[in-house]
Amino acid sequence: MSDRFTNGMDVRRSVLGEAHVARAEAAKTPFDEPFQTLITEGAWGNVWASDRITRRERSMLTLALLAALGNFEEIAMHIRATARTGASKEDVMEAFQHVAIYAGVPRANQALKIAKQTYAEMERADEAAQS
């Protein structure tokens, strides 16, 4: 494996969590392995690995772009990642307000709906873990 792949896996685990990455790796097949390598090296080993902006800022940008482009299926995953990137609920709200103004209220509204549901799930999981 390349250094960028290895670094990408480290960053991916750091941002998304070990459990998420383990599930994704277990679901990988020979058919989608080239795609998984591409996103591990490109997205995680290059873009997310860069230190030019913080992971908090990158998290906010990612959520805004996902919402603006209507890629709602990845919003919950990246909301969960905010626990590790340092992006607060207030940061996420600011990002989605930008989406509302520059990309449309319906997309921001859908993203907020997903975020609220995901935060509630995260809070329930935290409460259960503390019991």
Secondary structure, DSSP 8 states (H G I E B T S, - for coil): --HHHHHHHHHHHHHH-HHHHHHHHHH--TTTHHHHHHHIIIIIIIITT--SS-HHHHHHHHHHHHHHTT-GGGHHHHHHHHHHH---HHHHHHHHHHHHHHT-HHHHHHHHHHHHHHHHHHHHHHHHHH-
